[in-house]
């Protein structure tokens, strides 16, 4: 992987410095050590995404590309949590991602190996089930309701200002249209879910090969 304007060591220092500015509690040395132990794995996971996203140059990570950096901070926090259950370090990285990119993506959430964040601002994701090749846009929400948690299938595109809530199941290859609200609903595979005039959730067949606009498949 080519790191634009960074080495792995300088990137770890950069992330730690950002957290130290955001959470100036004097505990950044422990974070720097945790980042050093797990950054290689986090970068490898980030690269797996970068290499599949059609709009991104394969093999290159740019810390100033906000979507790439957003996904990197998630993978870093999640890797630290999975490997060490280090909630202190993972929480600091989660807060940095939230502050910089406006995304609420908790480190305990199991995101897929390949996903794409178009614009991160306002995205809120619950501890739901997420399929591979997920596309997310701004102000989209996947949320639980009490003990009901959504399931999002493989190859799903969630457009801006939409929500998937509660016991909803969104099948493989579905599109959640802008402004759609899916609450405790079943959306069959390869459907477009949209809000019809009058506010009712409606369905139509999804376009063929839409996912290839986003990923190298």
C-alpha positions, 0 to 999 in steps of 0.5 A: 500500500502507498500511504500519501505523505505518510509512513505507517509510523508518522500516520500513527503519530498523526492519529494520536496527535488528533486524539490528544487535541480532541481528548486532552486527558494525558493518556495518548501514549497508551493509544499510540502504543495500541495504534502501533500494534494494530495499524498494519491490520487496520491498513490492510482492511482499509486497503481491501476496501480501497481496492474494490471502490471503483472511484478510488485509485487501487493501492493508495491511501490518502489521509486527507480523503475524508471517506477513506480516513473515515473508514480507516478510523473505523477499522482501526478502532474495531481492530483494537477492540477485537484484538484487545478489548481496549475500550479506552483506545477504541472509544477515543478513535470512535470519538475522533471519527465522529468529530471529524466526519460526523459519523456515528459508527461504534467500534463494536459494530461488525462492518463488512470487508468491503463498504463505501461511504459516499458522504459520512455526515449524519450517518448513524449505524446500529449494531445491525447485521450488514452484508458485504459491498454496502454503500452508505450516503449522508444522513442515512440511519440504520437503527434498532428499536428496543430489541429489534435490530435490522438486517441489511443484505449484500450489495445494498445501497442506502441513499441520503436521508433514509432510514432502516429501523427495527426488525426490517430486513433489506434483501440482497441487491436492494436500493433504499431510495432517498428519503425512504423510511423502512420500519419493521418491513421486509424488502425482497432482494433486488428491490428499490424501496421508495416513499410514494406520494402519500407516504407509503413505502413502495417497491419496484425492481432494482436496476441491473448492475447498479452496484458496479458503479461503486465497486470493482466486482 
